[in-house]
Every structure is written in C-alpha cells, then in structure tokens.
Amino acid sequence: MNEQPGNTPMFQISRLVKEFNSVPAVNDVTTQIDRGEVVFIVGPSGSGKSTFLRCLNLLEEPTSGEILFKGELVTSPRTDVNQFRRHVGMVFQHFNLFPHLTILENITIAPVKTGRSTRKEAVAQAETLLRRIGLYDKRNSYPLQLSGGQKQRIAIARALATNPKVLLCDEATSALDPNTTHAILTLIKDINKKLGITVVVITHQMSVVEDVCSHVAILDNGLSLIHI
C-alpha cells in the first residue's frame, strides 16, 4: 500500500452499513480515527461495536459505504485484503490462541507463514515482545496453562508480531478482574506511546477508559458514532 502524508487519518469511514439478513448491525456510520490515537468505542451489548471493528479489518464485508486506510480505499474490490491486514493487528475477545502450540509458537506462526520473517527473526521478535509484556518465562508454556489476563497479553503480543500500524482490540478487558484490567490498559497505553501504534478498543465498560484514551466514541444500535 502507498504511504500517504503523515497527517492523513488512519481510518476514514463514510456512511458505513453492515446488514445481516437485511437487518443493519451498523447503520450509516461516518467518522475518522487519526494516527497515534487511542480510541475507545463504547456502547451496550448488541449495539454493533464488534461488527464495526470487524468491518475495519474487512473480517466482515460492509454492505455499503467506504473505508479509507491511510488515504487508500480498502473497500474497493481491487484491494489486496491480505496485504491490507498486514498493517492491522486484531485482538479477539476470546483470544483465539492455538491450544496445541506453545506461546512462542503462537506468536511466531503468522510472521513465518506469511514470509515476513525467518523463523530466527520471528523468535527474536517474539522474545522481545514477551519481555515487554512481562511473560518471557511463559514462552514454552501452552495457552491452557495461562490465566485469562496472561492469554490476553499473549494475544496482544501475537498481533504486534506483524508490526501493524494499528491495533484493533475487541473487548480487551472483558471478564477480567480489576487488577488485570488495569495491567492490560497500561500495556495498551505503553504500546501506543512507545511504539506509536494507533489503538482502537471496543468495550462496554465506561469505567476502564479513564486516563488511557485520546477520546471515546459511542455506538448506539449501530446508528451513530459520536466522539466525546
């Protein structure tokens, strides 16, 4: 993808609609996400937050509307989706770690499979990421041996292993205790400040966003995304 000027928004979304069986989950949303921001998207369960996030990564194909990524139209049929997704890391609500692989293997599999790194390079990067998130000693463990908070940190490290420009987190603090939630949010803030990665976080917990985000956007019944 061609790099646009640095003041170009990371995402520009125009009149985005996503329907399931003719019922809109996201309905006519227009907004933008600037480079270097930490944006929390909040709203009640079923309001379309996760669907909106999946549309940003083209895991869901929008029914209509446009999404520009760094100034380029990615909702065009000509878009190389795999190439686009190399720039957009995704952290899923339920972690989606491979249970039969060690933590180190979970982090290195994508860079190696896509040919972005040799195994030696991928292992070196994974070990650096594991040290950053404080879980280097778990590199040879398996997901079932980790707590929920540890799995979430591993999922974030795995998403960072492809060197994305933006990190999308779906309910990153869901079902975590307050101390673990604080640790995850501190990690997100650290990633944003030290790595310069734009971060978009979906949550329905307004209490978790204080002192972390650039701003909050509210999605209600898929109808509007209002920045506050």
Accessible surface in RSA format (square Angstrom, percent):
REM  Atomic radii and reference values for relative SASA: ProtOr
REM  Chains: A
REM  Algorithm: Lee & Richards
REM  Probe-radius: 1.40
REM  Slices: 20
REM RES _ NUM      All-atoms   Total-Side   Main-Chain    Non-polar    All polar
REM                ABS   REL    ABS   REL    ABS   REL    ABS   REL    ABS   REL
RES MET A   1    72.03  37.3  15.25  10.1  56.78 135.2  25.52  21.7  46.51  61.6
RES ASN A   2   113.43  78.2 107.61 104.0   5.82  14.0  19.29  46.4  94.14  91.0
RES GLU A   3   108.83  62.5  78.15  59.1  30.68  73.0  55.80 107.9  53.02  43.3
RES GLN A   4    58.60  32.8  53.59  39.2   5.01  11.9   2.48   5.3  56.11  42.6
RES PRO A   5    88.01  64.1  74.47  67.9  13.54  49.2  87.22  72.0   0.79   4.9
RES GLY A   6    59.98  74.0   0.00   N/A  59.98  74.0  33.50  91.9  26.49  59.3
RES ASN A   7   137.53  94.8 103.02  99.6  34.51  83.1  47.05 113.2  90.48  87.5
RES THR A   8    22.76  16.2  18.66  18.9   4.10   9.8  12.93  17.4   9.83  14.9
RES PRO A   9    19.98  14.6  18.52  16.9   1.46   5.3  19.72  16.3   0.26   1.6
RES MET A  10     9.47   4.9   9.47   6.3   0.00   0.0   9.47   8.0   0.00   0.0
RES PHE A  11     0.00   0.0   0.00   0.0   0.00   0.0   0.00   0.0   0.00   0.0
RES GLN A  12    59.77  33.4  59.35  43.4   0.42   1.0  13.21  28.1  46.55  35.3
RES ILE A  13     3.10   1.8   0.00   0.0   3.10   7.5   0.19   0.1   2.91   7.9
RES SER A  14    46.86  39.6  45.96  61.3   0.90   2.1  19.90  42.4  26.96  37.8
RES ARG A  15   152.59  64.1 151.06  77.0   1.54   3.7  53.45  73.1  99.14  60.1
RES LEU A  16     0.00   0.0   0.00   0.0   0.00   0.0   0.00   0.0   0.00   0.0
RES VAL A  17    22.08  14.5  22.08  20.0   0.00   0.0  22.08  19.2   0.00   0.0
RES LYS A  18    26.36  12.9  26.36  16.2   0.00   0.0   0.00   0.0  26.36  28.1
RES GLU A  19    63.29  36.3  53.18  40.2  10.12  24.1   3.59   6.9  59.71  48.7
RES PHE A  20    86.90  43.5  81.35  50.4   5.55  14.4  84.50  51.2   2.40   6.9
RES ASN A  21   149.34 103.0 115.11 111.2  34.24  82.4  36.22  87.2 113.13 109.3
RES SER A  22    96.55  81.6  73.28  97.8  23.27  53.6  34.18  72.8  62.37  87.4
RES VAL A  23    99.29  65.3  97.61  88.4   1.68   4.1  98.11  85.2   1.18   3.2
RES PRO A  24    55.69  40.6  41.17  37.5  14.51  52.7  41.17  34.0  14.51  90.2
RES ALA A  25    26.59  24.4  15.45  23.8  11.14  25.3  24.54  34.6   2.05   5.4
RES VAL A  26     0.00   0.0   0.00   0.0   0.00   0.0   0.00   0.0   0.00   0.0
RES ASN A  27    45.81  31.6  44.90  43.4   0.90   2.2   0.77   1.8  45.04  43.5
RES ASP A  28    62.11  43.5  50.37  50.1  11.74  27.8  17.15  40.4  44.96  44.8
RES VAL A  29     0.87   0.6   0.00   0.0   0.87   2.1   0.87   0.8   0.00   0.0
RES THR A  30    85.39  60.7  65.09  66.0  20.30  48.4  59.29  79.6  26.10  39.4
RES THR A  31    17.84  12.7   2.93   3.0  14.91  35.5  12.62  16.9   5.22   7.9
RES GLN A  32    79.55  44.5  74.39  54.4   5.15  12.3  24.29  51.7  55.26  41.9
RES ILE A  33     1.63   0.9   1.63   1.2   0.00   0.0   1.63   1.2   0.00   0.0
RES ASP A  34    56.05  39.3  55.98  55.7   0.06   0.1  17.75  41.8  38.29  38.2
RES ARG A  35    66.07  27.7  44.03  22.4  22.04  52.5  30.06  41.1  36.01  21.8
RES GLY A  36    40.05  49.4   0.00   N/A  40.05  49.4  21.93  60.2  18.12  40.6
RES GLU A  37    25.82  14.8  24.97  18.9   0.85   2.0  11.97  23.2  13.85  11.3
RES VAL A  38     3.21   2.1   3.21   2.9   0.00   0.0   3.21   2.8   0.00   0.0
RES VAL A  39     1.30   0.9   1.30   1.2   0.00   0.0   1.30   1.1   0.00   0.0
RES PHE A  40     0.39   0.2   0.39   0.2   0.00   0.0   0.39   0.2   0.00   0.0
RES ILE A  41     0.53   0.3   0.53   0.4   0.00   0.0   0.53   0.4   0.00   0.0
RES VAL A  42     5.52   3.6   5.52   5.0   0.00   0.0   5.52   4.8   0.00   0.0
RES GLY A  43     9.51  11.7   0.00   N/A   9.51  11.7   8.35  22.9   1.15   2.6
RES PRO A  44    78.89  57.5  69.69  63.5   9.20  33.4  78.45  64.8   0.44   2.7
RES SER A  45    97.56  82.4  69.37  92.6  28.20  65.0  47.22 100.5  50.35  70.5
RES GLY A  46    82.31 101.5   0.00   N/A  82.31 101.5  42.22 115.9  40.09  89.8
RES SER A  47     2.00   1.7   0.08   0.1   1.91   4.4   1.80   3.8   0.20   0.3
RES GLY A  48    10.33  12.7   0.00   N/A  10.33  12.7   7.49  20.6   2.84   6.4
RES LYS A  49    10.43   5.1   8.46   5.2   1.96   4.7   1.57   1.4   8.86   9.4
RES SER A  50    41.12  34.7  38.57  51.5   2.55   5.9  26.39  56.2  14.73  20.6
RES THR A  51    22.00  15.6  20.66  20.9   1.34   3.2   0.61   0.8  21.40  32.3
RES PHE A  52     0.00   0.0   0.00   0.0   0.00   0.0   0.00   0.0   0.00   0.0
RES LEU A  53     0.10   0.1   0.10   0.1   0.00   0.0   0.10   0.1   0.00   0.0
RES ARG A  54    75.18  31.6  75.18  38.3   0.00   0.0  17.77  24.3  57.41  34.8
RES CYS A  55     0.00   0.0   0.00   0.0   0.00   0.0   0.00   0.0   0.00   0.0
RES LEU A  56     0.00   0.0   0.00   0.0   0.00   0.0   0.00   0.0   0.00   0.0
RES ASN A  57     6.24   4.3   6.24   6.0   0.00   0.0   0.00   0.0   6.24   6.0
RES LEU A  58    23.70  13.2  12.97   9.3  10.73  27.0  12.97   9.1  10.73  28.9
RES LEU A  59    57.45  32.0  34.10  24.4  23.35  58.7  35.19  24.7  22.26  59.9
RES GLU A  60    37.50  21.5  36.54  27.6   0.96   2.3   1.53   3.0  35.97  29.4
RES GLU A  61   139.42  80.0 130.78  98.9   8.64  20.6  45.99  89.0  93.43  76.3
RES PRO A  62    19.80  14.4   7.01   6.4  12.79  46.5   7.01   5.8  12.79  79.5
RES THR A  63    73.26  52.1  40.47  41.0  32.79  78.2  44.51  59.8  28.75  43.5
RES SER A  64    56.38  47.6  46.99  62.7   9.38  21.6  44.68  95.1  11.70  16.4
RES GLY A  65    29.05  35.8   0.00   N/A  29.05  35.8   8.94  24.5  20.12  45.1
RES GLU A  66    83.63  48.0  83.63  63.3   0.00   0.0  21.42  41.4  62.21  50.8
RES ILE A  67     0.00   0.0   0.00   0.0   0.00   0.0   0.00   0.0   0.00   0.0
RES LEU A  68    44.05  24.5  43.78  31.3   0.26   0.7  43.78  30.7   0.26   0.7
RES PHE A  69     0.08   0.0   0.00   0.0   0.08   0.2   0.00   0.0   0.08   0.2
RES LYS A  70     5.03   2.5   5.03   3.1   0.00   0.0   2.32   2.1   2.71   2.9
RES GLY A  71    28.90  35.6   0.00   N/A  28.90  35.6   7.36  20.2  21.54  48.2
RES GLU A  72    42.84  24.6  39.85  30.1   3.00   7.1  21.11  40.8  21.73  17.7
RES LEU A  73    74.79  41.7  57.42  41.1  17.37  43.7  57.42  40.3  17.37  46.7
RES VAL A  74     2.46   1.6   0.87   0.8   1.59   3.8   0.87   0.8   1.59   4.3
RES THR A  75    39.35  28.0   9.67   9.8  29.69  70.7  13.29  17.8  26.07  39.4
RES SER A  76    16.99  14.4   8.74  11.7   8.25  19.0  10.33  22.0   6.66   9.3
RES PRO A  77   137.60 100.3  96.51  88.0  41.10 149.4 110.99  91.6  26.62 165.4
RES ARG A  78   213.47  89.6 179.93  91.7  33.55  79.9  83.58 114.2 129.90  78.7
RES THR A  79    31.60  22.5   9.70   9.8  21.90  52.2  15.56  20.9  16.03  24.2
RES ASP A  80    91.01  63.8  76.80  76.4  14.22  33.6  35.84  84.4  55.17  55.0
RES VAL A  81    52.84  34.8  49.06  44.4   3.78   9.1  49.06  42.6   3.78  10.3
RES ASN A  82   112.47  77.6 107.40 103.8   5.07  12.2  26.64  64.1  85.82  83.0
RES GLN A  83    59.68  33.4  57.88  42.3   1.80   4.3  16.07  34.2  43.61  33.1
RES PHE A  84     0.17   0.1   0.16   0.1   0.01   0.0   0.16   0.1   0.01   0.0
RES ARG A  85    76.89  32.3  68.36  34.8   8.53  20.3  26.67  36.5  50.22  30.4
RES ARG A  86    84.78  35.6  80.39  41.0   4.39  10.5  14.44  19.7  70.34  42.6
RES HIS A  87    30.82  16.8  30.75  21.4   0.07   0.2  26.94  27.8   3.88   4.5
RES VAL A  88     5.12   3.4   0.00   0.0   5.12  12.3   0.23   0.2   4.89  13.3
RES GLY A  89     4.81   5.9   0.00   N/A   4.81   5.9   4.81  13.2   0.00   0.0
RES MET A  90    20.76  10.8   8.53   5.6  12.24  29.1   8.53   7.3  12.24  16.2
RES VAL A  91     0.45   0.3   0.00   0.0   0.45   1.1   0.45   0.4   0.00   0.0
RES PHE A  92    50.17  25.1  50.10  31.0   0.07   0.2  50.10  30.4   0.07   0.2
RES GLN A  93    60.74  34.0  52.14  38.1   8.60  20.5   5.75  12.2  54.99  41.7
RES HIS A  94   139.66  76.3 126.31  87.8  13.36  34.2  86.77  89.4  52.90  61.6
RES PHE A  95    39.83  19.9  39.83  24.7   0.00   0.0  39.83  24.1   0.00   0.0
RES ASN A  96    80.55  55.6  62.18  60.1  18.37  44.2  24.50  59.0  56.06  54.2
RES LEU A  97    21.17  11.8   3.46   2.5  17.71  44.5   3.46   2.4  17.71  47.7
RES PHE A  98    86.09  43.1  85.94  53.2   0.15   0.4  86.09  52.2   0.00   0.0
RES PRO A  99    81.90  59.7  74.20  67.6   7.70  28.0  74.43  61.5   7.46  46.4
RES HIS A 100   129.94  71.0 106.46  74.0  23.47  60.1  88.02  90.7  41.92  48.8
RES LEU A 101    30.64  17.1  30.64  21.9   0.00   0.0  30.64  21.5   0.00   0.0
RES THR A 102    19.03  13.5  19.03  19.3   0.00   0.0  16.58  22.3   2.45   3.7
RES ILE A 103     0.00   0.0   0.00   0.0   0.00   0.0   0.00   0.0   0.00   0.0
RES LEU A 104    20.48  11.4  20.48  14.7   0.00   0.0  20.48  14.4   0.00   0.0
RES GLU A 105    63.81  36.6  62.82  47.5   0.99   2.4  15.76  30.5  48.04  39.2
RES ASN A 106     0.00   0.0   0.00   0.0   0.00   0.0   0.00   0.0   0.00   0.0
RES ILE A 107     0.55   0.3   0.46   0.3   0.09   0.2   0.46   0.3   0.09   0.2
RES THR A 108     2.87   2.0   2.42   2.5   0.44   1.1   0.46   0.6   2.41   3.6
RES ILE A 109    50.51  28.7  44.88  33.4   5.63  13.6  50.51  36.4   0.00   0.0
RES ALA A 110    34.06  31.3  29.23  45.1   4.83  11.0  34.06  48.0   0.00   0.0
RES PRO A 111     1.50   1.1   1.50   1.4   0.00   0.0   1.50   1.2   0.00   0.0
RES VAL A 112    57.56  37.9  46.63  42.2  10.93  26.3  46.63  40.5  10.93  29.7
RES LYS A 113   162.88  79.5 128.63  78.9  34.25  81.5  75.12  67.6  87.76  93.5
RES THR A 114    66.69  47.4  44.22  44.8  22.47  53.5  53.71  72.1  12.98  19.6
RES GLY A 115    63.54  78.4   0.00   N/A  63.54  78.4  31.52  86.5  32.02  71.7
RES ARG A 116    91.04  38.2  54.22  27.6  36.82  87.7  19.13  26.1  71.91  43.6
RES SER A 117    26.92  22.7  17.27  23.1   9.65  22.2   4.63   9.8  22.30  31.2
RES THR A 118    81.89  58.2  72.74  73.7   9.15  21.8  78.58 105.5   3.32   5.0
RES ARG A 119   130.59  54.8 124.84  63.6   5.75  13.7  62.96  86.0  67.63  41.0
RES LYS A 120   174.84  85.3 164.90 101.2   9.94  23.7 114.37 102.9  60.47  64.4
RES GLU A 121    99.30  57.0  90.78  68.7   8.52  20.3  41.27  79.8  58.03  47.4
RES ALA A 122     1.99   1.8   0.16   0.2   1.83   4.2   0.31   0.4   1.68   4.4
RES VAL A 123    31.48  20.7  31.48  28.5   0.00   0.0  31.48  27.4   0.00   0.0
RES ALA A 124    56.87  52.3  49.54  76.5   7.32  16.7  54.05  76.1   2.82   7.5
RES GLN A 125    44.89  25.1  38.85  28.4   6.03  14.4  28.36  60.4  16.53  12.5
RES ALA A 126     0.42   0.4   0.15   0.2   0.26   0.6   0.15   0.2   0.26   0.7
RES GLU A 127    40.84  23.4  40.84  30.9   0.00   0.0   0.71   1.4  40.13  32.8
RES THR A 128    82.65  58.8  80.09  81.2   2.56   6.1  56.56  76.0  26.08  39.4
RES LEU A 129    12.79   7.1  12.78   9.1   0.01   0.0  12.79   9.0   0.00   0.0
RES LEU A 130     0.00   0.0   0.00   0.0   0.00   0.0   0.00   0.0   0.00   0.0
RES ARG A 131   137.69  57.8 116.93  59.6  20.76  49.4  54.53  74.5  83.16  50.4
RES ARG A 132    90.47  38.0  56.38  28.7  34.09  81.2  21.27  29.1  69.20  41.9
RES ILE A 133     6.73   3.8   0.20   0.1   6.53  15.7   4.46   3.2   2.26   6.1
RES GLY A 134    53.14  65.5   0.00   N/A  53.14  65.5  32.18  88.3  20.96  46.9
RES LEU A 135     6.22   3.5   6.22   4.5   0.00   0.0   6.22   4.4   0.00   0.0
RES TYR A 136    62.27  29.1  60.27  34.3   1.99   5.2  42.41  31.9  19.85  24.5
RES ASP A 137   108.53  76.0  80.87  80.5  27.65  65.4  43.15 101.5  65.38  65.2
RES LYS A 138    58.53  28.6  58.53  35.9   0.00   0.0   9.45   8.5  49.08  52.3
RES ARG A 139    64.88  27.2  64.88  33.1   0.00   0.0   1.48   2.0  63.40  38.4
RES ASN A 140   102.36  70.6  87.98  85.0  14.38  34.6  32.02  77.1  70.34  68.0
RES SER A 141    23.59  19.9  19.87  26.5   3.72   8.6   3.06   6.5  20.53  28.8
RES TYR A 142    95.57  44.6  95.57  54.4   0.00   0.0  57.26  43.0  38.32  47.2
RES PRO A 143     7.30   5.3   7.30   6.7   0.00   0.0   7.30   6.0   0.00   0.0
RES LEU A 144   148.65  82.8 121.49  86.9  27.16  68.3 121.74  85.5  26.91  72.4
RES GLN A 145   122.42  68.5  90.44  66.1  31.99  76.2  40.49  86.2  81.93  62.1
RES LEU A 146    12.20   6.8   0.12   0.1  12.07  30.4   1.61   1.1  10.59  28.5
RES SER A 147    64.10  54.2  50.22  67.0  13.88  32.0  52.70 112.2  11.40  16.0
RES GLY A 148    30.31  37.4   0.00   N/A  30.31  37.4  17.82  48.9  12.49  28.0
RES GLY A 149     5.06   6.2   0.00   N/A   5.06   6.2   2.13   5.9   2.93   6.6
RES GLN A 150    37.63  21.0  37.42  27.3   0.21   0.5   3.58   7.6  34.05  25.8
RES LYS A 151    44.44  21.7  44.44  27.3   0.00   0.0   4.53   4.1  39.91  42.5
RES GLN A 152     2.58   1.4   2.58   1.9   0.00   0.0   0.00   0.0   2.58   2.0
RES ARG A 153    56.77  23.8  56.77  28.9   0.00   0.0   4.19   5.7  52.58  31.9
RES ILE A 154     0.00   0.0   0.00   0.0   0.00   0.0   0.00   0.0   0.00   0.0
RES ALA A 155     0.93   0.9   0.27   0.4   0.66   1.5   0.27   0.4   0.66   1.8
RES ILE A 156     0.00   0.0   0.00   0.0   0.00   0.0   0.00   0.0   0.00   0.0
RES ALA A 157     0.00   0.0   0.00   0.0   0.00   0.0   0.00   0.0   0.00   0.0
RES ARG A 158    34.55  14.5  32.12  16.4   2.44   5.8  13.55  18.5  21.00  12.7
RES ALA A 159     9.68   8.9   0.22   0.3   9.46  21.5   9.57  13.5   0.11   0.3
RES LEU A 160     5.29   2.9   1.95   1.4   3.34   8.4   1.95   1.4   3.34   9.0
RES ALA A 161     3.71   3.4   1.68   2.6   2.03   4.6   1.68   2.4   2.03   5.4
RES THR A 162    25.69  18.3  24.10  24.4   1.59   3.8  20.95  28.1   4.74   7.2
RES ASN A 163    95.99  66.2  79.30  76.6  16.69  40.2  27.02  65.0  68.96  66.7
RES PRO A 164     6.65   4.8   0.22   0.2   6.43  23.4   0.22   0.2   6.43  39.9
RES LYS A 165    92.93  45.3  88.95  54.6   3.98   9.5  35.34  31.8  57.59  61.3
RES VAL A 166     0.00   0.0   0.00   0.0   0.00   0.0   0.00   0.0   0.00   0.0
RES LEU A 167     0.00   0.0   0.00   0.0   0.00   0.0   0.00   0.0   0.00   0.0
RES LEU A 168     0.00   0.0   0.00   0.0   0.00   0.0   0.00   0.0   0.00   0.0
RES CYS A 169     0.00   0.0   0.00   0.0   0.00   0.0   0.00   0.0   0.00   0.0
RES ASP A 170    13.36   9.4  13.34  13.3   0.03   0.1   0.00   0.0  13.36  13.3
RES GLU A 171    15.32   8.8  14.73  11.1   0.59   1.4   3.18   6.1  12.14   9.9
RES ALA A 172     0.20   0.2   0.00   0.0   0.20   0.4   0.04   0.1   0.15   0.4
RES THR A 173     2.97   2.1   2.39   2.4   0.57   1.4   0.78   1.1   2.18   3.3
RES SER A 174    27.90  23.6  16.89  22.5  11.02  25.4   3.45   7.3  24.45  34.3
RES ALA A 175   109.33 100.5  54.68  84.4  54.65 124.3  75.55 106.4  33.79  89.5
RES LEU A 176    29.19  16.3  11.11   7.9  18.07  45.4  13.31   9.3  15.88  42.7
RES ASP A 177    77.71  54.4  66.80  66.5  10.92  25.8  40.66  95.7  37.05  36.9
RES PRO A 178   114.32  83.3 102.36  93.3  11.96  43.5 108.98  90.0   5.34  33.2
RES ASN A 179   127.44  87.9 118.79 114.8   8.65  20.8  27.95  67.3  99.49  96.2
RES THR A 180    33.01  23.5  29.21  29.6   3.80   9.0  13.35  17.9  19.66  29.7
RES THR A 181    12.89   9.2  12.89  13.1   0.00   0.0  10.29  13.8   2.59   3.9
RES HIS A 182   127.53  69.7 125.63  87.3   1.90   4.9  82.16  84.7  45.36  52.8
RES ALA A 183    43.84  40.3  35.03  54.1   8.81  20.0  39.62  55.8   4.22  11.2
RES ILE A 184     0.04   0.0   0.04   0.0   0.00   0.0   0.04   0.0   0.00   0.0
RES LEU A 185    11.60   6.5  11.60   8.3   0.00   0.0  11.60   8.1   0.00   0.0
RES THR A 186    72.06  51.3  67.62  68.6   4.44  10.6  64.77  87.0   7.29  11.0
RES LEU A 187    14.10   7.9  10.33   7.4   3.78   9.5  13.90   9.8   0.21   0.6
RES ILE A 188     0.00   0.0   0.00   0.0   0.00   0.0   0.00   0.0   0.00   0.0
RES LYS A 189    80.86  39.4  80.86  49.6   0.00   0.0  42.47  38.2  38.39  40.9
RES ASP A 190    31.05  21.7  25.64  25.5   5.40  12.8  18.45  43.4  12.60  12.6
RES ILE A 191     0.00   0.0   0.00   0.0   0.00   0.0   0.00   0.0   0.00   0.0
RES ASN A 192    11.70   8.1   7.30   7.1   4.40  10.6   0.00   0.0  11.70  11.3
RES LYS A 193   148.63  72.5 117.45  72.1  31.19  74.3  66.27  59.7  82.36  87.7
RES LYS A 194   148.34  72.4 113.29  69.5  35.05  83.5  68.89  62.0  79.45  84.6
RES LEU A 195    75.10  41.8  45.32  32.4  29.78  74.9  50.95  35.8  24.15  65.0
RES GLY A 196    53.81  66.4   0.00   N/A  53.81  66.4  29.67  81.4  24.14  54.1
RES ILE A 197    13.36   7.6  13.12   9.8   0.23   0.6  13.36   9.6   0.00   0.0
RES THR A 198     0.39   0.3   0.39   0.4   0.00   0.0   0.00   0.0   0.39   0.6
RES VAL A 199     0.00   0.0   0.00   0.0   0.00   0.0   0.00   0.0   0.00   0.0
RES VAL A 200     0.00   0.0   0.00   0.0   0.00   0.0   0.00   0.0   0.00   0.0
RES VAL A 201     1.63   1.1   1.63   1.5   0.00   0.0   1.63   1.4   0.00   0.0
RES ILE A 202     0.11   0.1   0.11   0.1   0.00   0.0   0.11   0.1   0.00   0.0
RES THR A 203     0.88   0.6   0.88   0.9   0.00   0.0   0.82   1.1   0.06   0.1
RES HIS A 204    89.36  48.8  66.95  46.5  22.40  57.3  43.59  44.9  45.77  53.3
RES GLN A 205    59.55  33.3  53.88  39.4   5.68  13.5  16.97  36.1  42.58  32.3
RES MET A 206   102.75  53.2  93.15  61.6   9.60  22.9  91.58  77.9  11.17  14.8
RES SER A 207   101.17  85.5  67.64  90.3  33.53  77.2  59.25 126.2  41.92  58.7
RES VAL A 208    15.63  10.3   7.73   7.0   7.91  19.1  13.62  11.8   2.02   5.5
RES VAL A 209    11.90   7.8  11.60  10.5   0.30   0.7  11.60  10.1   0.30   0.8
RES GLU A 210   131.55  75.5 115.12  87.1  16.43  39.1  41.53  80.3  90.02  73.5
RES ASP A 211   117.95  82.6  90.29  89.9  27.66  65.4  39.64  93.3  78.31  78.1
RES VAL A 212    22.77  15.0  12.32  11.2  10.45  25.2  13.21  11.5   9.56  25.9
RES CYS A 213    34.24  25.9   9.89  11.0  24.35  57.2   0.65   1.6  33.60  36.2
RES SER A 214    68.30  57.7  27.97  37.3  40.33  92.9  23.63  50.3  44.67  62.6
RES HIS A 215    36.99  20.2  31.59  22.0   5.40  13.8  26.36  27.2  10.63  12.4
RES VAL A 216    11.75   7.7  11.75  10.6   0.00   0.0  11.75  10.2   0.00   0.0
RES ALA A 217     0.28   0.3   0.28   0.4   0.00   0.0   0.28   0.4   0.00   0.0
RES ILE A 218    58.65  33.4  58.22  43.4   0.43   1.0  58.22  41.9   0.43   1.2
RES LEU A 219     0.00   0.0   0.00   0.0   0.00   0.0   0.00   0.0   0.00   0.0
RES ASP A 220    68.96  48.3  67.84  67.5   1.12   2.7  16.67  39.2  52.30  52.2
RES ASN A 221    99.95  68.9  85.23  82.4  14.72  35.4  19.23  46.3  80.72  78.0
RES GLY A 222     0.12   0.2   0.00   N/A   0.12   0.2   0.12   0.3   0.01   0.0
RES LEU A 223   101.04  56.3  89.08  63.7  11.96  30.1  89.08  62.6  11.96  32.2
RES SER A 224    42.24  35.7  39.56  52.8   2.67   6.2  31.08  66.2  11.16  15.6
RES LEU A 225    17.26   9.6   1.78   1.3  15.49  38.9   1.78   1.2  15.49  41.7
RES ILE A 226   100.14  57.0  96.63  72.0   3.51   8.5 100.14  72.1   0.00   0.0
RES HIS A 227    67.62  37.0  43.14  30.0  24.48  62.6  37.53  38.7  30.09  35.0
RES ILE A 228   111.26  63.3  67.91  50.6  43.36 104.5 105.31  75.8   5.96  16.2
END  Absolute sums over single chains surface
CHAIN  1 A    10831.6       8594.1       2237.6       5655.0       5176.6
END  Absolute sums over all chains
TOTAL         10831.6       8594.1       2237.6       5655.0       5176.6
